């Protein structure tokens, strides 16, 4: 008489509690060789096979939203099925980004300010290449942060920026206190009577003025590059953005001399019902990396006054 071995039931071992990944690795145990299908409701998150050691794991093919999740692992072992449930909560952490100085920038001040975005409430620390702390800041409720880093001599500098969630960015830049760079300015989209400007195209053109020969880069609020160009001999530049969705948009325009300008606008196509967001940030906000790329004439005026 044949002896039928008992099938090992499926179990979910992870993740649990609060996690910070949009595509968490889901793990468990089961019958070696069995097929595992993980679902959330009617949505299949992935399928895998139990290994010879009785363990299985998979990563969802799509990002999961923030909040609580309950998943069900279904095991099929030669037609014998079992299920197990698991739960966890996702709390995504905003990526640490440095808006200025930009990598390779030449800044015209000996006292540059480093600025960027991070998870709201995160502590951001700036150190030199030797590990000496130059400045610290706390990201505000919108994720913005900035800090001075003392007085630096002319020449090449490297800083390492970290946050309390494990983010790390290394930036190399040059200090040339006697440099005379034209200020980075965005002229379009421009504020409309103090309100956020609107554009009627999904591929709007952003334009302005800057230092002839400077490299201009536009990124979205997640740090993804949207376009790049070089300022012409007359100091003008323009970049046509890739297709954007309707509604409020936020971009950052930087140059390789440390200039940084944040722009908000609303994409509303003809006949659309997207409202103009009056009273919000008035279009162009010269962050200037909070002090990086100051106009030389201001320094000259200060010296003259002294």
Helices and strands as residue ranges (DSSP letters): E 11-14, E 18-19, E 25-29, E 35-40, E 43-49, E 55-59, E 67-77, E 80-90, E 97-100, E 106-107, E 113-117, E 123-128, E 133-138, E 144-148, E 155-163, E 168-175, E 185-188, E 197-199, E 205-209, E 215-220, E 225-230, E 236-240, E 247-255, E 260-267, E 284-285, G 288-290, H 296-305
